[in-house]
Amino acid sequence: MRVISLKRLREFWQRHPDAETPLRQWYKLAIHARWQSIQQLRADLPQADGVTNSRGETLTVFNIGGNKYRLIARIRYDYQLINIREVLTHAE
């Protein structure tokens, strides 16, 4: 899958250095994945959850670093594209 964008991950781990390793691991897994559905994604990342935002978009929330961080992304399985919307601390 294509991930847009690594820059957003870098910016986050510059503020939270302990997030770098788990975010790099997630990124490496994601760019090599060929998921066609949330069910296939959950085979690799069972903690991922699908949620709907206020605009009616379906987003996927990944727990990163033992649930210390959250990565929120829009996944277009038909285009093999992951658009990272936000990376947050659990508290945020």
C-alpha positions as CSV (number, residue, x, y, z in Angstrom):
1,M,0.0,0.0,0.0
2,R,1.1,3.6,-0.5
3,V,1.2,5.6,2.7
4,I,0.7,9.4,2.6
5,S,2.7,10.6,4.3
6,L,5.8,9.6,6.2
7,K,6.4,13.3,6.9
8,R,3.5,13.3,9.3
9,L,4.9,10.4,11.2
10,R,8.3,12.0,11.4
11,E,6.9,15.2,12.8
12,F,5.1,13.2,15.5
13,W,8.1,11.2,16.6
14,Q,10.3,14.3,16.7
15,R,7.9,15.6,19.4
16,H,7.6,12.1,21.0
17,P,10.9,10.2,20.4
18,D,9.7,7.0,22.0
19,A,7.1,6.7,19.2
20,E,9.7,6.4,16.4
21,T,10.3,2.7,16.6
22,P,6.6,1.6,16.7
23,L,5.6,4.1,14.0
24,R,8.5,2.8,11.8
25,Q,7.3,-0.8,12.4
26,W,3.7,0.2,11.5
27,Y,4.9,2.0,8.3
28,K,7.0,-0.9,7.2
29,L,4.1,-3.3,7.7
30,A,1.7,-1.0,5.9
31,I,3.8,-0.4,2.8
32,H,4.3,-4.1,2.2
33,A,0.6,-4.9,2.8
34,R,-2.0,-5.7,0.2
35,W,-5.1,-5.4,2.3
36,Q,-8.4,-5.5,0.5
37,S,-10.7,-5.0,3.6
38,I,-10.7,-4.2,7.3
39,Q,-10.9,-8.0,7.9
40,Q,-7.6,-8.6,6.1
41,L,-6.0,-5.7,7.9
42,R,-7.1,-7.1,11.2
43,A,-5.4,-10.4,10.4
44,D,-2.1,-8.4,10.7
45,L,-3.2,-5.7,13.2
46,P,-6.0,-7.1,15.3
47,Q,-6.2,-3.9,17.4
48,A,-7.3,-1.7,14.5
49,D,-10.8,-0.3,14.7
50,G,-13.0,1.2,12.0
51,V,-14.8,4.3,13.1
52,T,-17.1,6.8,11.3
53,N,-16.4,10.6,11.7
54,S,-18.9,13.4,11.8
55,R,-18.6,13.8,8.0
56,G,-19.6,10.2,7.5
57,E,-16.1,9.0,6.5
58,T,-14.9,5.6,7.6
59,L,-11.5,5.9,9.3
60,T,-9.2,3.3,10.8
61,V,-7.7,3.8,14.2
62,F,-4.5,2.0,15.0
63,N,-3.1,1.6,18.5
64,I,0.6,2.2,18.4
65,G,3.3,1.6,21.0
66,G,1.2,-0.5,23.4
67,N,-1.8,1.8,23.0
68,K,0.3,4.8,24.1
69,Y,-0.4,6.5,20.7
70,R,-3.2,6.5,18.1
71,L,-2.8,6.7,14.4
72,I,-5.9,7.7,12.5
73,A,-6.0,7.0,8.8
74,R,-8.4,6.8,5.8
75,I,-7.8,3.7,3.9
76,R,-8.8,3.3,0.2
77,Y,-8.5,-0.4,-0.3
78,D,-9.5,-0.1,-4.0
79,Y,-6.5,2.3,-4.6
80,Q,-4.2,0.6,-2.1
81,L,-3.8,4.0,-0.4
82,I,-3.5,4.9,3.3
83,N,-3.9,8.6,4.1
84,I,-2.7,9.4,7.6
85,R,-5.1,11.9,9.1
86,E,-3.6,12.3,12.6
87,V,-1.2,10.8,15.0
88,L,-2.1,11.5,18.6
89,T,-1.1,10.5,22.1
90,H,-3.7,8.3,23.9
91,A,-4.6,11.2,26.1
92,E,-5.4,13.4,23.1
